């Protein structure tokens, strides 16, 4: 299985200098040795390996974009994206959980929390002794997560009392802290939302149900319940009614981190398809000798390489953007475009991969089937394909194409 690493050696022209190649290769090694052996059981049983996040931390791969003073690796977001890519090649469920923990929670706190909050929570998140998640989507608020939010936070003395539900929360069943959003002033709509750090041991917090999914089955997903959940005022992130700025700064990063998941899965799918085409025999010869199979492999390769170029370009751009500038303008459009293109490209790659594998690809227990079941989430999560198109078109109609 050296094809992926051999390809990694020739990436300087796409932004992978020696340091970045080393990051990707370290993530690939860890993924192959530590994550891949867990993938089958995680998918079969929706099982969660409790020891894996501390192992990531020991390898220097957790807290990727967090400063070293808080226990992180001190990488930029490009480096964090390369870790996600390397993990996704071998265990996309853990790559998704890693991204939710490391970026949606830890990175967001690093940029938006105060110093006391950073020192209290980031070391544990970076060590893997605590798992984080983002609590935004609700049963009646998906694409319109801010405008339709029903969860409320009422100030009572030195506490906020949270009531409401959050749905489709990655890492929800295993999380120790939730970066949760609630309306502190419902009369102001989306301008009345605040962000809170909620410890899952807090009375009034409950995992209402663990959700059983089609793909990413080992990545734990839940509905969360806040029932008179009392959170100290010190756990307010930023200012009251200032939650929109916090969530929007994280959404662009989330989209930039989903594209490398697509890329890693596509790389693995192409590798498996090449191996199968070189070994499966029909009519007295390998199926790789048939022009129609060769055509599919060529199309997969071209799609993969364009996915890589776009993903790396946007990772480079998002690494240069401050959290204050995220959530609007060119970077808002670019991150939406990159994840839309990567998810659509992955759909095409996986469709051809299963076609090459034939009946084997249709069997639940095979790796290529596991990869195939992963794709749909990437066209839905972090804003559906349709929402991504709305973002892109909205920016184009407002600002036109920004050349250069």
Protein Blocks (a to p, Z undefined) as FASTA:
>chain_A
ZZmmmmmmmmmmnopafklmmmmmmmmmmmmmmmmmmmmmmmmnopacfklmmmmmmnop
goklgcfklopaoiafklmmmmmmmmmmmommlmmmmmmmmmmmmmmmmmmmcfklmmmm
mmmmmnopaccdddfbdfklcklmmlmpmbdcddehjaccdedddehiehklmpfbdcdd
ddfblmnommlcccddddfkbghiacfbacddfbhkllccdddddehiacdfklpghjeh
ilmmmmmmmmmmmmmmmmmmmmmmmmmmmmmmmmmmmmmcgehiafklpmklmmmmmmmm
mmmmmmmmmmmmmmmmmmmpcfklgoiajllmmmmmmmmmmmmmmmmmmmmmmmmnmmml
mpmkbmklmmmmmmmmmmmggpifklmmmmmmmmmmmnopaeZZ
